[in-house]
Amino acid sequence: MTTYVILSRLAPDSFKDTKEFKRTAATVAEMIKSQCPGVKWKESYAALGRFDVVDIVEAKDVKDVEKAAMLIRAYGHATTETLQATPWHAFVDAL
């Protein structure tokens, strides 16, 4: 399995109150779970700075991660940037 980091930035007008955001987040999570079974969610973090959300996922096929990112964009009202990540020890060992 390959690790990916999905960085999301919420659109300023994506929600008016926190309850609406919670519903949207739950809907997007359920859509990804049902439509992207090859994506294993590891962690999600709220972040300060350029991105609002950092998701760590694993998948065998990058196409599954691409679809998950598009669902976040379409239904989560966000922009995304996706990075492939190598565990530090594996990176150092390969040097």
Backbone as ProteinMPNN parsed JSONL, in Angstrom:
{"seq_chain_A": "MTTYVILSRLAPDSFKDTKEFKRTAATVAEMIKSQCPGVKWKESYAALGRFDVVDIVEAKDVKDVEKAAMLIRAYGHATTETLQATPWHAFVDAL", "coords_chain_A": {"N_chain_A": [[0.843, -1.177, 0.0], [0.473, 2.208, -0.761], [1.198, 5.356, 0.682], [-0.648, 8.354, 0.924], [-1.061, 11.9, 1.088], [-3.688, 14.009, 1.491], [-4.395, 17.251, 1.005], [-6.611, 19.723, 1.926], [-8.507, 22.605, 1.184], [-11.054, 24.499, 2.354], [-13.817, 25.99, 0.683], [-14.595, 29.428, 1.063], [-17.339, 29.994, 1.242], [-18.519, 27.565, 1.793], [-20.029, 26.579, 3.905], [-22.466, 27.683, 6.294], [-22.904, 27.402, 8.998], [-21.579, 25.479, 11.791], [-22.933, 23.041, 12.155], [-23.947, 22.455, 9.662], [-21.553, 22.074, 8.302], [-20.613, 19.771, 9.626], [-22.5, 17.871, 8.761], [-21.984, 17.871, 6.01], [-19.304, 16.961, 5.99], [-19.653, 14.375, 7.051], [-21.257, 13.237, 5.057], [-19.535, 13.326, 2.813], [-17.469, 11.656, 3.752], [-18.858, 9.223, 3.935], [-19.54, 8.811, 1.251], [-16.997, 8.49, 0.094], [-16.182, 6.197, 1.432], [-18.017, 4.307, 0.411], [-17.701, 4.52, -2.398], [-15.01, 4.362, -2.901], [-13.574, 1.88, -2.111], [-11.0, 0.912, -2.046], [-9.443, 2.708, -0.727], [-7.878, 3.35, 2.263], [-8.508, 4.984, 5.143], [-6.328, 6.652, 7.264], [-5.675, 8.815, 9.082], [-7.054, 12.001, 10.024], [-6.739, 15.491, 10.122], [-7.438, 18.705, 11.463], [-6.161, 21.739, 10.313], [-4.032, 24.61, 10.68], [-3.296, 27.444, 8.72], [-2.277, 27.352, 5.294], [-3.834, 25.186, 4.41], [-6.916, 23.615, 5.364], [-7.641, 21.065, 6.127], [-5.975, 17.981, 6.671], [-5.545, 14.898, 5.371], [-4.569, 11.559, 5.834], [-4.04, 8.813, 3.902], [-4.138, 5.426, 2.633], [-3.524, 3.427, -0.243], [-3.659, 0.984, -2.858], [-3.957, 1.557, -5.504], [-3.521, 4.434, -7.334], [-5.595, 5.631, -8.698], [-7.865, 5.239, -7.144], [-7.396, 7.013, -5.043], [-7.34, 9.395, -6.428], [-10.033, 9.532, -7.182], [-11.238, 9.757, -4.653], [-10.227, 12.261, -3.87], [-11.476, 13.864, -5.773], [-14.145, 13.564, -5.028], [-14.068, 14.862, -2.563], [-13.553, 17.421, -3.488], [-15.857, 17.945, -5.105], [-18.159, 17.44, -3.468], [-17.441, 18.259, -0.957], [-16.89, 20.85, -1.214], [-14.295, 22.003, -1.651], [-10.837, 22.714, -2.39], [-8.198, 20.61, -3.442], [-4.974, 19.15, -2.81], [-2.859, 16.579, -3.599], [-0.44, 14.405, -2.317], [2.123, 11.982, -2.741], [3.472, 9.969, -0.223], [6.407, 8.869, 1.448], [7.361, 6.674, 3.979], [9.56, 7.867, 6.502], [11.73, 6.25, 7.449], [11.943, 4.353, 5.38], [12.622, 5.986, 3.25], [15.139, 7.01, 4.09], [16.559, 4.603, 4.324], [16.724, 3.889, 1.661], [18.601, 5.564, 0.611]], "CA_chain_A": [[0.0, 0.0, 0.0], [1.174, 3.482, -0.836], [0.616, 6.395, 1.532], [-0.91, 9.643, 0.281], [-1.527, 12.998, 1.926], [-4.642, 14.86, 0.779], [-4.491, 18.56, 1.641], [-7.849, 20.35, 1.457], [-8.818, 23.976, 1.577], [-12.493, 24.682, 2.219], [-14.261, 27.232, 0.05], [-15.093, 30.348, 2.101], [-18.795, 29.951, 1.345], [-18.941, 26.164, 1.756], [-21.033, 26.347, 4.932], [-22.837, 28.878, 7.062], [-22.74, 27.106, 10.423], [-20.811, 24.26, 12.029], [-23.775, 21.857, 11.976], [-23.981, 22.196, 8.221], [-20.238, 21.51, 7.962], [-20.566, 18.394, 10.136], [-23.298, 17.03, 7.851], [-21.237, 17.75, 4.753], [-18.142, 16.1, 6.241], [-20.139, 12.999, 7.203], [-21.714, 12.798, 3.732], [-18.353, 13.08, 1.978], [-16.795, 10.465, 4.281], [-19.658, 8.052, 3.561], [-19.401, 8.636, -0.203], [-15.666, 7.941, -0.165], [-16.189, 4.826, 1.942], [-18.777, 3.432, -0.479], [-17.263, 4.59, -3.789], [-13.554, 4.171, -2.993], [-13.246, 0.864, -1.107], [-9.556, 0.662, -2.036], [-8.766, 3.751, 0.056], [-7.933, 3.119, 3.706], [-8.27, 6.246, 5.858], [-5.463, 6.471, 8.43], [-5.834, 9.931, 10.018], [-7.502, 13.291, 9.509], [-6.384, 16.569, 11.031], [-7.742, 20.096, 11.149], [-4.862, 22.405, 10.264], [-3.981, 26.063, 10.579], [-2.396, 27.833, 7.643], [-2.75, 27.32, 3.918], [-4.837, 24.137, 4.251], [-7.817, 23.448, 6.498], [-7.732, 19.65, 6.499], [-4.924, 17.086, 6.206], [-5.97, 13.497, 5.468], [-3.546, 10.569, 5.506], [-4.721, 7.623, 3.399], [-3.339, 4.412, 1.951], [-4.224, 2.754, -1.341], [-2.812, 0.262, -3.81], [-4.125, 2.152, -6.825], [-3.632, 5.888, -7.272], [-6.9, 6.014, -9.251], [-8.803, 5.3, -6.028], [-7.108, 8.248, -4.308], [-7.804, 10.483, -7.301], [-11.494, 9.605, -7.077], [-11.549, 10.286, -3.324], [-9.936, 13.704, -3.898], [-12.521, 14.524, -6.571], [-15.352, 13.595, -4.198], [-13.853, 15.943, -1.602], [-13.726, 18.682, -4.226], [-17.222, 18.135, -5.599], [-19.19, 17.428, -2.432], [-16.935, 18.912, 0.243], [-16.697, 22.264, -1.542], [-12.913, 22.281, -1.284], [-9.781, 22.425, -3.353], [-7.301, 19.615, -2.844], [-3.653, 18.862, -3.356], [-2.545, 15.236, -3.13], [0.983, 14.081, -2.36], [2.528, 10.634, -2.352], [4.379, 10.085, 0.913], [7.233, 7.713, 1.764], [7.764, 6.685, 5.389], [10.911, 8.413, 6.636], [12.733, 5.191, 7.541], [12.112, 3.763, 4.051], [13.344, 6.98, 2.457], [16.543, 7.027, 4.534], [17.156, 3.305, 3.981], [16.943, 3.823, 0.214], [19.703, 6.467, 0.213]], "C_chain_A": [[0.889, 1.242, 0.0], [0.434, 4.497, 0.035], [0.484, 7.685, 0.738], [-1.372, 10.644, 1.33], [-2.452, 13.844, 1.053], [-4.796, 16.142, 1.593], [-5.706, 19.27, 1.067], [-7.988, 21.753, 2.028], [-10.296, 24.198, 1.298], [-12.8, 26.009, 1.542], [-14.849, 28.132, 1.138], [-16.605, 30.293, 2.296], [-19.345, 28.519, 1.385], [-19.957, 25.804, 2.838], [-21.272, 27.623, 5.722], [-22.734, 28.649, 8.565], [-22.071, 25.747, 10.588], [-21.64, 22.99, 11.872], [-23.855, 21.466, 10.51], [-22.655, 21.558, 7.772], [-20.131, 20.065, 8.425], [-21.331, 17.444, 9.225], [-22.558, 16.801, 6.537], [-20.06, 16.806, 4.919], [-18.56, 14.634, 6.357], [-20.586, 12.429, 5.861], [-20.536, 12.46, 2.838], [-17.629, 11.819, 2.442], [-17.538, 9.194, 3.872], [-19.549, 7.778, 2.058], [-18.052, 8.005, -0.543], [-15.613, 6.485, 0.278], [-16.886, 3.878, 0.97], [-18.23, 3.399, -1.902], [-15.763, 4.333, -3.983], [-13.106, 3.12, -1.969], [-11.753, 0.539, -1.03], [-8.762, 1.687, -1.238], [-8.977, 3.464, 1.535], [-7.551, 4.427, 4.401], [-7.453, 5.956, 7.103], [-5.721, 7.541, 9.488], [-6.402, 11.136, 9.28], [-7.199, 14.335, 10.571], [-6.964, 17.884, 10.536], [-6.394, 20.815, 11.222], [-5.029, 23.919, 10.211], [-3.012, 26.41, 9.458], [-3.058, 27.707, 6.298], [-3.862, 26.305, 3.684], [-5.653, 24.004, 5.527], [-7.846, 22.018, 7.027], [-6.56, 18.894, 5.887], [-5.416, 15.667, 6.442], [-4.81, 12.606, 5.052], [-4.286, 9.297, 5.119], [-3.713, 6.659, 2.802], [-4.182, 3.789, 0.854], [-3.205, 2.027, -2.204], [-2.83, 0.938, -5.171], [-4.354, 3.66, -6.695], [-4.982, 6.372, -7.8], [-7.959, 6.113, -8.148], [-8.627, 6.593, -5.229], [-7.548, 9.457, -5.133], [-9.317, 10.646, -7.194], [-11.906, 10.182, -5.723], [-11.316, 11.799, -3.285], [-11.007, 14.454, -4.696], [-13.852, 14.577, -5.81], [-15.246, 14.701, -3.143], [-14.07, 17.285, -2.28], [-15.196, 18.951, -4.556], [-18.237, 18.299, -4.474], [-18.751, 18.1, -1.136], [-16.666, 20.385, 0.031], [-15.293, 22.721, -1.153], [-12.013, 22.145, -2.504], [-8.841, 21.443, -2.666], [-5.955, 19.608, -3.544], [-3.261, 17.523, -2.759], [-1.072, 14.935, -3.354], [1.179, 12.608, -2.046], [3.565, 10.791, -1.257], [5.115, 8.764, 1.137], [7.577, 7.765, 3.246], [9.249, 7.059, 5.51], [11.956, 7.323, 6.664], [12.978, 4.527, 6.185], [12.875, 4.697, 3.13], [14.832, 6.967, 2.798], [17.24, 5.732, 4.151], [17.488, 3.198, 2.5], [18.107, 4.702, -0.255], [21.018, 5.736, 0.097]], "O_chain_A": [[1.916, 1.299, 0.677], [-0.794, 4.492, 0.112], [1.38, 8.062, -0.018], [-1.992, 10.278, 2.329], [-2.044, 14.336, 0.001], [-5.269, 16.115, 2.729], [-5.824, 19.407, -0.151], [-7.641, 22.032, 3.176], [-10.743, 24.099, 0.155], [-12.14, 27.018, 1.789], [-15.531, 27.644, 2.039], [-17.096, 30.521, 3.402], [-20.508, 28.292, 1.049], [-20.677, 24.815, 2.696], [-20.418, 28.506, 5.809], [-22.502, 29.591, 9.323], [-22.004, 24.959, 9.644], [-21.096, 21.954, 11.489], [-23.832, 20.284, 10.168], [-22.642, 20.626, 6.968], [-19.614, 19.22, 7.695], [-20.868, 16.338, 8.947], [-22.51, 15.685, 6.021], [-19.84, 15.939, 4.074], [-17.891, 13.752, 5.819], [-20.322, 11.264, 5.563], [-20.535, 11.423, 2.175], [-17.219, 11.002, 1.618], [-16.912, 8.2, 3.504], [-19.475, 6.62, 1.647], [-17.976, 7.096, -1.369], [-15.061, 5.639, -0.424], [-16.404, 2.771, 0.729], [-18.288, 2.357, -2.554], [-15.308, 4.113, -5.106], [-12.342, 3.436, -1.058], [-11.297, -0.048, -0.048], [-7.548, 1.555, -1.088], [-10.11, 3.348, 2.001], [-6.428, 4.913, 4.268], [-7.834, 5.112, 7.914], [-5.957, 7.221, 10.653], [-6.248, 11.269, 8.066], [-7.379, 14.096, 11.765], [-6.982, 18.149, 9.334], [-5.58, 20.524, 12.099], [-6.049, 24.43, 9.75], [-2.005, 25.724, 9.277], [-4.262, 27.927, 6.167], [-4.741, 26.532, 2.853], [-5.156, 24.245, 6.627], [-8.048, 21.788, 8.22], [-6.191, 19.129, 4.736], [-5.674, 15.275, 7.58], [-4.148, 12.861, 4.046], [-5.066, 8.762, 5.908], [-2.578, 7.031, 2.504], [-5.396, 3.639, 0.994], [-2.037, 2.411, -2.268], [-1.842, 0.901, -5.905], [-5.284, 4.095, -6.016], [-5.46, 7.427, -7.382], [-8.845, 6.966, -8.209], [-9.608, 7.193, -4.791], [-8.069, 10.429, -4.586], [-9.823, 11.766, -7.125], [-12.821, 11.003, -5.651], [-12.128, 12.535, -2.724], [-11.396, 15.561, -4.323], [-14.6, 15.546, -5.945], [-16.225, 15.394, -2.866], [-14.696, 18.181, -1.714], [-15.709, 20.044, -4.316], [-19.08, 19.194, -4.522], [-19.587, 18.47, -0.311], [-16.268, 21.094, 0.954], [-15.124, 23.697, -0.422], [-12.384, 21.541, -3.51], [-8.712, 21.453, -1.442], [-5.824, 20.004, -4.702], [-3.323, 17.345, -1.542], [-0.528, 15.175, -4.432], [0.49, 12.048, -1.193], [4.442, 11.65, -1.349], [4.531, 7.686, 1.031], [8.041, 8.797, 3.73], [10.079, 6.617, 4.716], [12.975, 7.435, 5.983], [14.116, 4.174, 5.875], [13.685, 4.249, 2.318], [15.681, 6.919, 1.908], [18.385, 5.754, 3.701], [18.426, 2.498, 2.121], [18.545, 4.589, -1.4], [22.037, 6.346, -0.226]]}, "name": "protein", "num_of_chains": 1, "seq": "MTTYVILSRLAPDSFKDTKEFKRTAATVAEMIKSQCPGVKWKESYAALGRFDVVDIVEAKDVKDVEKAAMLIRAYGHATTETLQATPWHAFVDAL"}
